[in-house]
Amino acid sequence: SANQTSQRRSMGGGPYPYNLGVKKNKFIEEWNGRREITEKSFNASSKTVPWILFLCVVFPYGVYAVSRDEQKKTGGRRYQDLC
């Protein structure tokens, strides 16, 4: 009918209306932007590659070895299931 009004929409306001006074934090927005392009800005150097290898290979294996040794010493139920 002619007297129906259309729904009023806010453009890009998200869940908060503009008159609420919500302002974007420029530091958070910058961090979000850096996070989105991390793979483009990452440089593999002689300083970063050893850390990646340590955190992805050495540290997880160390946790596994210590846990396995503790299970072996205490005779844990889960270790008995593996043998």
Helices and strands as residue ranges (DSSP letters): G 18-20, H 26-36, H 38-41, H 48-53, I 54-58, H 59-74, H 77-82
